[in-house]
Amino acid sequence: MLNKRIERITIQILNEYQIEELPIPVNEIAKKRGLEIKAYDLGEDVSGVLVIKDGAGFIGYNPTESKVRQRFTIAHELGHFELHRDDLESALFIDKQFKVEFRNQDSSTGEMQREREANAFAASILMPEKLLKNEIVNHHFELSDDDNLQELAQLFNVSVSAMTFRLMNLKLLSQF
């Protein structure tokens, strides 16, 4: 299954850098994977951009968005880099030198397969299943309690909606 493949890839990356602390240092991971990260005024409709040239990557993120949104955007663009860089030959070209993938309002709806995959990657790397389960058990979180859900989201430095989607996708909301 695709999501299992994405989960394996993110676990491999986290293990490679021996990352078990929270929140997951997504900027450090992206830099170690060869990406440059920079805040860039992308306008109000674009959260992030991934540019790849000669195998090197650049992530631009919108600094006007919330910190948790910026983290998710960087993780999302890292997902494109890890999952799709070989496929980006057929993506949009600018000046016939750059391959570009934008993250915008349409991305979060999951309309396109690559966008869904990048979203799954972002959720998986920011909220690894193992660490999520450990935190739920260790802190005795009651996931039906909005305050506990908010606290869990803060531990992982993600939005409550991102945490809720992740818990639902992992089928953890009713398990604990």
N, C-alpha and C positions, 0 to 999 in steps of 0.2 A: 504494500500500500504506500502511496505517495507520502502521506504524513509520517508514517513510520520511517521512511527514508530520510525525511527532513529531520526528524527527531534524532536519528542516528548521526547525521552530519553535525548537528549542534552539540550533541554529547561528545563527539570526537573532538570538536574544536575546544570545548570547555576542558576536556581531559588533557588535551595537548598543552594548554597553558596552565593546567592545574588550578582552575578557577572554581572556588566553592564559596566565595564570600558574596554577600549581598550589599547593595545591589550589584548585579553583574556589570562589570566595567566594559560596556559595549564599545566605547570610543577606543580604549586600549586594544581590544580584540581587533577592531577594524584596522587600526594602525599596524598591528602585528601581522595582519593579513595583507599588508601592502597598500592600504588605502590612505589617502590624505583626506582630512575632514576639515571643513570650513563653513562657518556661518555665512550665508549669502542671501541677499534680498531677492527672493524668488517671486515676490508678489503674494497677494493674500490667498490665491487659489492653489499654490504649489507648496507642498511640505518639504520636498527634497528632490535631489537629482543625483544620478549616478552617471559619471562620464568615464569611459574607458578608452585609453589610447595606448597602443603598443603593450598591452598587458597590464599597464599601471592604471590604478583607479583613483577617482576623486569623488567624494561625497560632499555635496552642498546641502545644507539644511536651513530651514527658515527660522531665524532667530526670534521672530515675533511670536512664535507659538510657544505653548507651555513646555517646561523642561521634560515632562513625561512624554509629550508628543514628539519632542526633538529626539529623545532616546529611541522611541519606537521607530521614527523615521530613519535614523542612522542604522538601526538593526534591520529594518526593511530593505534599505539600500545594500547593506552587507549581504542580505539574503539574495538579492539579485546578483551580486558579484559572485557569491559562492555557488549559486544554483544555475545561473543563466549566462555567465560570461562567455561560455563557448557558443551559446545560441545568439549572442548579441550581434553577430555578423549580419543578421537579417533585421535588426532593429533600426530605428530612425537614425539616419546619418546627418550630421551637420558639417558642412564644408568637406564632406566625404572623408573626414579624418576621425571624427568622434562618433562613438555609439552612445546613445543617451536613453535612459529610462527615467521618466518623471513619476513622482509620487504626488498625487493630487486628490481631490475629493472623490473622484471615480475609483481610485485605488482601494479605498476603505470599503467600497461596496462589494469588492471581490468579483467584479464582472469578468475580468480576464484571468486565465489560468496562471500566468506568471505572477500576477498581483496577488492571487490567493496563496500561491506558494511562498512568495516573499513575506506576506503577512504571517503565514504559519511559521516560517523561519524566525521572524522577529519575535513572535510569541514564545517559541520554543527556546530561543537563546536567552531572552530576558527573564523568562519564568520557567526554568528547567523543571520537568516533572518531579525528579528526585528531590530537589531543594524545596519545591512547593509542598510536596507531601511531608517532608521533614518539618517545615515551619508550621504547617497545620497541626501536626501531632504534637510537636514540642511546645507550642503556645496554646494548645487546646482551643484552637479557633472553632467557633460555631459559625459555619459559613452562611447560615440563614440570618445571622445578625449583621446588619449593615455596618455597624461600627467595626466589627471584626474583619469584614471584607475590605473596608477602608484601610485598616491597619495593615492587612496583608498586602494590599496594593502599595502602601507606603514603604513597606520593607523591601519590595522588589523595585520600587521607584517607577511604577507604571500607573496608568489611569485605572480607576475602578472598573470602567467598561472593558478595558483590555484584560484585566484580571478576571472579570466575570466570564468573558468569552473563553478565556483559557481554561478556567475551571469547568465550564460547560463542555468544551471540546474534549477534555480529559475525563469527563463524566465523574467529576469529584464533588459537585455541588450536593448531590444526594447521598454520596458515599460516606461522608463524615458527619 
